[in-house]
Amino acid sequence: MLIALNAVLGRELKKTFRQKSRLLASMVRPMIWLFVIGGGIGSIMPDDSHQNYQNAIIPGILGMTLLFGSMLSALSTVYDKESGVMRMLIISPMPSYAVILSKLASSTLAGLLQIIMLCVLLFALQKLHFNQINWTLFIFSLFLTAIACAALGLITAVVSKSLDNFAAIMNFVIFPVFFLSGALYPVDNLPTILHWIAVANPFTYGVDLIKHSIAITQESTDFPLHVDALVLGAFSIVAIGFASWKFTQESTLATLINKLTGGKR
């Protein structure tokens, strides 16, 4: 099984590294949010809060990069379902859950690769400094958040029946998950209904965990460190379990096999 897992993971990573233009383009989104959105909102704040707001949303920008990067990587799962690759995988000796784990690992690594590129850019622009970061906690927070985002992407991919369906569902998921979190503003300051939605949002805890690891944002955290880690870990386990269960359902497998045989029995 490990050989098969490595083979699928290797294929996914090769696809990611070959898309150099996509990796470079992924840096445009966080820069727009940091300088355009951050600068625009910061401009309506008091003068002494302008720069502070840009600093405050850096964990949210990092989390957003993981969210978009990991979920967009899940698009390959839907593409494989339509192109026939997934049908070849399910009739191979490889266990179905190994397919899900390999997809999860590739999406997680794709998100982390984009984070490395973004951190290099932030260091070059002096928006982050090495001595501001608790590196052990920072790496742990990024890794755990990337897994949670990849698991969310897997659920979206598994329930999607086509590329168009995935795009519609992803937009319905990714934007509420991002905006209804602590990425752009403190959760405690939200209206009551939005506050409780943000509390139920697992991505909120990922952003908050990243805040704990950066000195300039530690005072704006919303939850204790252990709560962030427990919620992210629990969500990832449940999401991966659901994605594996859904993928192995008879209805899902029958749909893929029928496409392989052209609907013949």
Disulfide bonds with the S-S distance in Angstrom:
none
